[in-house]
Amino acid sequence: MVRGIFITGTDTEIGKTFVTAGLAAALYEKNYDVGVFKPMASGANRNDPLSDASILKFMANDSSTLEEINPFQFNEPLAPYVAAQREGIKVPLEEVIKAWKRIRYKHDFLLVEGAGGLAVPLGENYLVSDVAKAIGFPLIIVARPNLGTINHTLLTIDYAKQVGLHVLGVVINGLNEGKIGVVEETSPSIIEEFSGVPVLGIIPYIERLNRNKIIKVINERLDLRVITNCLAKKMDL
């Protein structure tokens, strides 16, 4: 039995790692045995303390190795499939699933972070959505707060539903609380109205990686009950 959530985004540089790491840290502090997994990353070495894998490991206090957390990494900041091609590497979907199976029972709960959005190519003939489907967890979609987010978020939700993925909720990330306008005030309710998917919370922009501050923000700004209720449901994968 394995339980967890797959975190995706409406775009790249949307704050998926921040949200995933923050959730992992907040759950860990609530005594959940939580692990993290980011199958593919490009643009940074996993051993860099500021890489996605290192941040996830640190925030989750995960005992897994960086190689287990992030088994496939590429040098250039491109879609993983493109970055891998340019390095002469092929990563079949089967290899990603093997890496997943090696880590999935190391913890009671797993938070899995995708790369970019659901339609980002990860390898020949498969996308992020294919990995999400293979893992089978419900989705949290991370979205930005400003103009255009309604369109991007509704498209992502619609695509997820089309390919058979369940969307648990949306997290709006990176709100500049000093510049809140009509767009920022109205977008969450419009997203909920037109998608039927709840906005689980709105996270303000945080400039520095401070574990305690991020945990405090996650606890105050996100509806963790929805997430913990989801984690309480056992899934036979």
Secondary structure, DSSP 8 states (H G I E B T S, - for coil): -BEEEEEEESSSSSSHHHHHHHHHHHHHHTT--EEEE--EEESS-TTSTTSHHHHHHHHHT--S-HHHHS-EEESSSS-HHHHHHHTT----HHHHHHHHHHHTTSSSEEEEEEEEETT-EEETTEEHHHHHHHH---EEEEE-SSTTHHHHHHHHHHHHHHTT--EEEEEEEEE-TTS--HHHHHHHHHHHHHH---EEEEEE---S--HHHHHHHHHHHB-HHHHHHHHTS-B--
